C-alpha cells in the first residue's frame, strides 16, 4: 500500500504592530506577521510599513514578503520587496505651489539566498538578486519629465551573530551583530 501524504498545518508564530519615526516620511506603522508549519520546515514572513502623513502628497509605503525553506542544515530564502517613497520640494503648509517638485520613487526587488549555520549563534548567508528603481515626475503643472529608471543585479555575503534570548517569541536579552559585503552591477 502507498503511504498517504499528510497535510501539515501552519501556525502563526508572531504578529507585530508598532509605530516608527522617519525624518523623511515622518510617522508610520509597522505591521508584520510570521507563519510556519508545525515542523518548522517552511516559514513565511509578511511586513507592511505605511507612513502616516496628513498632507496633500501621497504616503510612502514598504511591503516585504519573505519565504524560508529549512529542510535540513542549509536554509533557502526568497524575498520580494515593494517600496514607494515620495519626495516633495516646495510643498509647504499643505498647499502645492505651481513650481513644486514632486517625485515618486519606486523600488521593486527579488532576492534569492542560502543560509549556512557555523555554530549555534553564528551563520553565513549568500544572496543574489535583481532590483528595479524608477523615478516618476508627479507634478500637476510645468511637467519637465525628469523620469528615469535603473535595473541592476547584486550579490552579497552576510555574517551574523545572534545570541538573543526570547520569551514568548519576543526578544528579551542578548546581542545581534552582522557584517555585509555587497556588490551591485547596473544593467541600464
N, C-alpha and C positions, 0 to 999 in steps of 0.2 A: 504494500500500500504506500501511497505517496503522502508525505507529511504536508499538512496544510500550513500555509504561511499565515502567521498570526499578525493581526493588525495591532501595532504598538501605539498606545495613546500618547498625546502630547500634553504637557502641563505648562502652566505659567510659572516661570522662575522668578521674575521680578517685574514690577510695574513702577515707574518713577514719574514724578511730576515736580517741577521746581521752577523758580524764577532765575533769570540771569540778567546781567547788565553788560552791554557792549557800547563803547564810546561812539561807534558809527551808527548802529541800528537801534541804540537805546535799550529799552526793556524788552524782554521776551520770555517765553515759556519753553521749558524742556519737557517733552512728553516722550516716554520711552517704554518699551516692553521687551522682555526676553522670554522666549518659549523654547522648550526642549522636549525630546521624547523621554520616557521614563528610564531608558537605558543610557541616556546622555550621549548617544552617538550623533545626534543631529541637534543643532541649535540655530534659532532664528532670532535676530535682534532688530527691532524697528525703532527708529528715532525720528521725531519731527520737532523742529525748533522754529516756530513762527515768532516774529518780533511783534511787539505791540507799540504802535506809534499812532498818535491821534493827530494826523496831518493830512494834507491833500495828496501826498505821494503814497504809492502802494507800499506795503510792508515787505520786509525781507523774510526769507524762509530757507530752511535746510531740511532735507529729507535724506535718510540713510537706511538702507536695508542690507543686513549682513547675514549670510548663511555660513555655518561652520559644520563640516563633516568630520567626525572624530572616530574613525574606525578602529585604530589601534594606537600606535605611538605618534604618528605624524597627523596633525590636524590640517585639513584643507579648507581654504577660505574663498568666498566670493562676496564682493561688496559693490553695491550700486549707490551712487551719490547724486543728488539733485540739489543745487543751491542757486538761489536768485537773490541778488543784492542790488538795491537802488542807490545811486549816488546823485545828489542834487546840489547844484551850486547856484546861489541867487534866489533860493526859496526861503522866505522869512515870514514869520507871523501868519502861517497857514495861507499865504497868498502866493501865486505863481506870477513872477514878472515875465514880460514878453521876451526878455533876453536871457531867461533862466536856462541852465543846462540840466537836463535830467536824463541819466543813463541807466539802463538796466543791464547788469552783468549776470550772465547765466553760466553755470558750470555743471557739466554732466560728466560722470566718471564711472568706470568699471575697473575693478581690481581683482586679480586672482593671486592666491598665495598659498604657502605651506609653512606651518609652524612645527619646529622640532624642539622638544624639551632637552636641555642639557643636564638639569638637576630638578629637584622639587620646586625650586624658586626661580630658575633661570631658563629662558628659551630663546631661540633664534627664529626669525620669520623672514622669508624671502617673498617679495611681491613683484608682480608685473601688472601693468595697467595701461589704459588709454583714457585720455581726458579731452574734453572739448570746451573751450572758453569762447564766449561771444559777448560783444558789447553792442547794444541797440540804443539809438537815439530816440528818446520818448518825448521830446518837446512838442508842445502844442502849436507853436508858430516858429518862424525863422529856422526851419529844418535845414541843417547843414549836412546831415547824414554822415556822422562820424562813426559809422558802424565798422566793426571788424570781427574776425573770427580766427581762432587758432586751435589746431589739433596737435596733440603730442602724445608720445608714449613714454612710459617711465618704468624704471626698475629700481629696486632697493633692497636693503637688508636692515633688519632691526634686531638689536639685542636688548632683552628686557629682564629686569629683576623685579620680583613681586613676592613679598612675604607677608602680605596683608592678612590679618585675621578677620574673618567675617562672623557676624552674629545676625541670624535671621536674614541672610543674603545681603547684609549691608556692611560696609567697611567699618571696622572697629579700631584696629591699630596695625602698625606695620609701615613698610616703606615700599614705594614703587619708583623705579627709575628705568629709563630707556634711552638708547642711543640709536639714531637713524642715519643711514648713508643712502642718499637717493640720487639718481641721475635722470634728467628729463631731456628728451630729444624732440624738438619741434618738427612737425611734418608739413607745416603750411609753407 
